[in-house]
């Protein structure tokens, strides 16, 4: 069942890559500067290692790092003025103080209502940032920041236009016949998807949510997030084709320690004591769903209660599971769903240090985007005993 600063907004990577650094020295210096300038502190060992390793193995770009720090809860919670925000941007991105002309241009746009995401994309996509990244031996990448103030937004809606409410549904195993409470039938999943389709809902990812909240991305008029926890083979075998048939996508929260590398190494749900045995996913199946646009995120390593763990134990669970996902699938793992809905102030602190943008609870109802608890984003459980009619009340 399920802040890096790794919050992201669909970075668009360049197809041509710079020569990468042969050692970690330059890359470490690059990431350290973002910790110091954006967060006002020295890097924690785990977070630093995660960023550096991802840059060295070419799974992310400089744009991903910049976007992750600027959109992180830790940075956003500093509540910087537009003036202070720009000064941080110049120092973090360009390693210098603002030049008067550039600063005046940006501050005018910000004060006129241009989103910070648009400004962020302007810095990331600049020739100066590209040159800085080249000096450190990494690919600069690029970002889509939306429109400046007064620009045209092509369709969709902002978070505010959705009424500020986004339903996020959570389920686990999906089988033709349900064998226990946390397993729903293919019929029920079909009914849920049909209901959402009839009412005009369109699925989004957590990356879409991050980008919308930060002002740079428009959402569909009726956004919804579908999530599935643990990583059962039935997700690929049954849920995947059903969800695909409606033109929807899902977010997969995986217990990475139970995901095998091949069919011969396929594991079962040993963590589900007292429940029927079910096969788990293997990485080729996860990769196939990721290739279809499904978001892959963390549910820890072994479905342990992170809320009962020490800081170091929770940190390890979050770091190791993230590394496994990013290594096997690529992209960014920056959201974790809390196994057993178990989390604490300690585990949320570890979540931030491990480089995640959000933690996700198993229950809690509809997400109110006007008051988001990034450590425990609420969801709506869908279980064997859940009637489809009862879910209607969650759909504005």
N, C-alpha and C positions, 0 to 999 in steps of 0.2 A: 504494500500500500504506500505514498510519499507526499556573504553577499558578494575575490577576484573582482572582485572588481571585474569579473568577466562578463558583465551585462553587455549585450551586443544588439546591433540593429541591422542584421543582414549585411555584413561587410561584403563588398564585391571585390574579389581578388583579381589582380592582374594576371594574365596568362604568362607574361614574361617575368622572370624572376632575377633578382640581383644575385651576385655571388654571395653565398652565405658565409658567415664567420666560421673559422676553423676551430676556434676555442670559445669558451663561454664568457671570456673577459669583456668583449665589446657589448655583447647582448645583455650581460648582467648590468653593465653601466647604463645602457639604454632603459631597461626596466626600472632600475633603481631611481633614475631621475623622475620617473612618473610617480613613484611612491613618495618621493621627497616633495615634489612640486604640487602634485594634485592632492595628496592625503596629508602632507605635512608631517610625515614620519618616515622612519627607516623601514625597509621591507621586512616582513616576517619570512622566516626561512622557507616555509612550505609554499606560500604564495609566490615568492620570488622564483623558486625552483620550477613551479608549474608554468609560469610565463616563459622563463628562459628555455626550458626543455621544449615547449610548444613552438617557440621561434626557431630553435635549432633544428627541430625535425620537420620544419616547414609546414606545419599544420595550421599556423596562423600567420598574420602579417603585422606590420607596425600599426596599421589602421585598426586591427582588432584590439591591440593593446591600448591604444589611445582611446578608442571607443569604450572599452571595458572600464578604464579608470574614470573617465569623465561621466559615464552613466551609472557608476556604482552607487549603491546606497550611501556608502561612507562619504563619497565626494558630494553627492546631492544634499546630504544632511548638513553639510557645512553652510548651506544657505548663503552663498556668496552673492554680493551685489554684481551687477553687470561689469562694473569697473574691475572688481577683484577677480571675477571670472576670466576676463580677457587677459589680465596680467599673468594669471596662472597658465593660460593657454600659450602665451608667447614663451614663457620660461620652460614649460614642459615640452612643447613641440619644437620650438626653434632655438632653445638654449640662449635666449637673449631677452632684453627688455623690449617693450613695444616701441615701434617707430611711430612718430606722431601721426603721419598720414594714415597708416594702416589701422592704428588704434581708433582714430576718429571715424573712419569708415565703418568699422565694426560696431563701435558703441552707438553710432547713429542708427544702424540697422536694429540692434538689440532693443534700444529704447523705443523704436517704432513698432515693435511687436514681432520681429523676426525670431524664430525659435533658436534656442541654443544648439539644437541638433543640426540646424542649417549652418550655424557658425562652425560647429565641430567639423562638419563635412568640408567646409571651406579650408580649414587648417589642414586636415588630413589630405585633401586632394591637391594641395599647393605644391609647386615645384620646390619650395624651400624644405618642406617636410620630406619630400622624396629624396632630396639631397642629404638631409640628416640621416635618414634610414640607410641610404647607400653607404655613408661613412661608417655606420655600425655593421654593415654587411647583412642587412635584412631587407626583405621586400616591403615597400611602403604600403601597398594595397590601396584601396579607395573606399569611400562611403557614399551612400545616397542620403542626402539630408533634407529632402523635400523642397519646399519653395520658400523664398524670402517673403517678408511682409508685403502684402499686395499681390502676391503671385497667385496663379491659378492652381487649385488642387483638383486633380482629375478624378472626380467621383469619390465614393466612400464617405466616411464620417469620422469626426474626431471622437475621442473618448467621451467628451461632453455630450456629443450628439446621440450617443447610445443611452443617454440617461445616466451614464456613469456606472451601469450595472452590466457585468459579464458573467454568464453562467459557465462554470467549469465542471464538467461531469467526470466522475472517477469510477472505473470498474476494474475488474481483475481478469480472471479466466473467463473465456467465452466458449461454450460447448453446445452441441445440438440439444443436449439434455443437461440440466443443472444437477450437480452432485452435492453441492453444499451452498451455504448462504452467500459466500463471496464469489460464487460462480454464476454468471448469468447465461441465459440461452441465446442462441443466434437469433431466435425470434424476437427476444426483447431488444437486442441491439438493433435489429432491423426496424422495430417499432420506434425506438428512440431516434434513429437517423431519419426515419420518415417524418416523424413529428417535427423535427428541426427543419427539414427541407420544406415541408408544407408551410411553416411559419416564416420562411425567408432567412433562416440563419445560415451563416457561413463560418467555417472553422478558421481560427487563427492560431498562431503559435505563441509561446511566451516571449519570443524575440519580438513579435509584432506588438505585444502588450508593452514591453519595455520601451520600444520606440514611440508608441503612441503616447504613453504617459509622459515621456520626455519631450513631446511636442513636435516630433519630426515625421510621424507617419500617420496616414489616415487609415482608419479601420472600416470594414464593411458596416452597413447600417445596423445589422444585427450580428455581432460577433459571438462566437461560442468556442470553447476549448474542450476537446475530447481527450481524456487521459486514460492510460491503462497502466497498472502497477505490477511490479514483480518481474515480468518477462516470461510469461507462459508461451509455449509453442502454439497454443490455440490463438494467440494474438496474430500470428502470421498465418496460421491455417484457416481460421474462421473470421476473426474480426477484420483483418486487413482487406480481404475482398469485399466484405459488406460495406465497410466505411468508404472504400474506393468507389464502389458502385454509385454512391450518392455525391461523388465529387468532393468528399471531405478528407481531412487528414487528422492524424492523432499525434499526441506527445507520448512517447514511451518512457516510463520510469523503470529502469532496470537495476536488479540486484546483480551486479557484475560478476560476483563470485560464482554465480550459478549459470552463467552464459558460457557454453562450451565453444571450442573452435571448429568442431566438425560434428557430423551426425554420430560418429563413433565415440565422441566425448560429450554427448548430450546428457545433461543432468536432470534430476527431478526435483520437485518442491519439498525437499527435506525439512525446510523451515516451517512447513504447514503441518505441524504435529496434530494428528487426529483427523486430518482431512484426507480425501482420496488422493492417490498419487497422480501427479500430472507432469508431463514432460515440459522442460524449459526450452527457451529459444537457444539457437546457436548464432554466432556472429555473422555468418553468411546471410541468415534470414534477417537479422537486424540491419545489415548493410543494404539489403534489397529494399526494405521499408524506408530507410534513410534516403536512398536514391530516388524514391517516389515522393520525397518531400516531407517525410515524417520526422519530427523532432525527437532526438534521443537524449535523455537526461538521466540523472542519478537517483537511485533508491538505496544507496549504500552498497556495501559489498555482500552482506549475508543476511539481510533483513533483521538485523539486531536493533534493539531499542536505543537509538542515539540519545534520547532524552535522559537515559539512565547512565550514560557514559561520562568518563572524565573528559576534559578538554582535549587531551592528546589522543585519546581513543576515538572520539568523534572526528577530530581533525584527520586522523589516518583513514577512517572509513570514507570520508568525503574526498580526500585527495586521491586515494588509490582508485576509487570508482570513477572519478572524473578522468584520471589519466588513462584508464582502461578504455573508456568510451571514446576519448579523443584519439587514442592510438588506433583503435579498431575501425572507427567510423569517420573520423575527421570532424571538422566543424568545431563548435563550441559547446561545452557542457557547463552551464552556468545556473542550473536550477536543480534543486534536490527535493524530492517528495519524502517526507518523514515516514519511515517504516513504523507500522502500528500506531501512526499518528502521535508518536512519542518525540517530543522536543522540549528543550529547556533553554534558559538564558545562556547556559554554557555551550550547548550544541549550536545555538544561533551564532554565538561568538566564533565558534570554530567554522561555521558555514562561511562567515565573512572572510576569515583568515585563509580559508581554502580557495577563495576566489569565486564564490557563487554570488549571483545577483538576487536570488530569492529562495526561500524555503516554502514548501507547499504542504498544507495540512490535508487530512483525508475528508474532513467534514467542515461545517461552518456556514453553508449556504452560498448565496450568490456573491461574487466579488463586487464590492463598491469601490470603484476606481478613485473616488474622492477621498478615501481614507484607507489606503493599502497598508497592511502590516506585511512588510516584505519578508519577515521571518516565518510567517504562517499564512500564506494565501489560502483562502477557503475554497473548498470544493463541495460538490453535491454527490454523495455516494449513490451508485446504482448497484443494487444487490438482488439476489434471487427473490426476496420478498417485496422489492420495490415495484409498485404499480406504475405504469406509464402515466396514468391519469394523475398520480401524485406529483409527477415532475412538471406538469403544466403550470403549476403555481410559481415555478422558478423562471418561467419564460415571459418576459414583459411583452 
